[in-house]
Amino acid sequence: MYKKRNIHHILLDASGSMQTGLDTAIGICEALLERYRAEATREPDTEVLVGFSLFTESLQTLYRDMPPTNAVLPDRDGYPADGDSALYQVFQELVASLETHWLESQAMMPTRVSLHTVTDGIDTASEHTGPAEMLLLVERLKATGEWTFRFHGTDLDSLVSEAIIAIRRRYRLPEEKKLLCQALCDFFNADDHRPASGLIPSPSSE
């Protein structure tokens, strides 16, 4: 009988902008699956479950709640590597689904969720949403202590800058803008999210 559950999900950008880096992205996904297999062996009291999704303009979930020993990636020709990217929209759609699943699982046993997103951070197709909404969603769930988010291959400086610009345009009160922007900077300045260029400076209240 398992005492707790860890749900891991990999979200891979398979849009046209990823063509040149697709082999590297697939390698990252393979390494993650190996990590989950080792975790299942190392923690026999924990039910380790894995999911895998691709996205371009839309989300395609290939499997969810798979034991890591059974989880495999598609063949190399199974990745579109074409079309636009709706990163922000797809990310929020997937997180909404995972959050519902997490709440249901929590009713049965302690459950943690990790979402690893492999992307270059380019979005050309999202409508009615953007980086601010995506990153604030991350911050809300991260605050529960049960969710972990990782971004691989993304220009995080650019992503956070876009989010801060969006927040400053949307919110009118200087103090409200400052708090929201600071939350994003605090999140991405954590050791496990820090961009290669170093710390993101704290925002002003302008």
NORGI-V319871 format. One record per backbone hydrogen bond with DSSP energy under -0.5 kcal/mol. CO is the residue of the C=O (numbers start at 1). NH is the residue of the N-H. E is the energy in kcal/mol with one decimal. If there is no record, write none. Layout:
BEGIN
co:nh:e
CO:NH:E
CO:NH:E
END
This chain:
BEGIN
co:nh:e
3:110:-0.6
4:47:-2.8
5:7:-0.5
5:112:-2.3
6:8:-0.6
6:49:-2.7
7:114:-2.5
8:51:-1.9
9:116:-2.7
10:12:-0.5
10:53:-2.7
11:118:-3.1
12:14:-0.6
12:55:-1.6
14:81:-1.2
14:82:-1.3
15:18:-1.7
16:19:-1.7
18:21:-0.6
18:22:-0.7
19:22:-1.0
21:25:-2.3
22:26:-2.8
23:27:-2.0
24:28:-1.9
25:29:-2.0
26:30:-2.4
27:31:-2.2
28:32:-2.1
29:33:-2.2
30:34:-2.1
31:35:-1.9
32:36:-2.1
33:37:-2.2
34:38:-2.1
35:39:-2.1
36:40:-2.1
37:41:-1.6
38:42:-2.4
39:43:-2.2
43:46:-1.9
45:3:-3.0
45:4:-1.2
46:48:-0.8
47:6:-2.6
47:49:-0.6
48:68:-0.6
49:8:-3.0
50:66:-2.7
51:10:-2.3
52:62:-2.1
52:63:-1.4
53:12:-2.8
54:60:-2.9
55:14:-2.7
56:86:-2.8
58:56:-1.7
60:54:-2.8
60:62:-0.7
63:52:-2.4
66:50:-2.4
67:70:-2.1
67:71:-0.8
75:78:-2.6
76:79:-0.9
78:80:-0.5
83:16:-2.5
85:124:-2.6
85:125:-2.1
85:126:-0.5
86:90:-3.0
87:91:-2.8
88:92:-1.9
89:93:-2.0
90:94:-2.7
91:95:-2.6
92:96:-2.2
93:97:-1.7
94:98:-2.6
95:99:-2.7
96:100:-1.8
97:101:-2.1
98:102:-2.8
99:103:-2.4
100:104:-1.9
101:105:-2.3
102:106:-2.7
103:107:-1.0
105:108:-1.7
105:109:-2.3
110:5:-2.6
112:7:-3.3
113:148:-2.1
114:9:-2.3
115:117:-0.6
115:150:-2.3
116:11:-3.0
116:118:-0.6
117:119:-0.7
117:152:-2.9
118:13:-2.8
120:155:-0.7
130:134:-1.9
131:135:-2.8
132:136:-2.3
133:137:-1.7
134:138:-1.8
135:139:-2.2
136:140:-2.2
137:141:-2.1
138:142:-2.6
139:143:-1.6
141:144:-1.4
141:146:-0.6
141:147:-0.5
142:145:-1.6
146:113:-2.9
148:115:-2.6
150:117:-2.8
152:119:-2.0
154:156:-1.6
155:159:-2.1
156:160:-2.8
157:161:-2.2
158:162:-2.4
159:163:-1.9
160:164:-2.7
161:165:-2.3
162:166:-2.2
163:167:-2.5
164:168:-2.4
165:169:-1.5
166:170:-1.8
167:171:-2.7
173:177:-2.4
174:178:-2.4
175:179:-2.2
176:180:-2.2
177:181:-2.6
178:182:-2.5
179:183:-2.0
180:184:-1.6
181:185:-2.2
182:186:-2.9
183:187:-2.0
184:188:-2.4
185:189:-1.5
187:190:-1.0
190:193:-2.1
190:194:-1.1
195:198:-1.8
199:201:-0.5
END
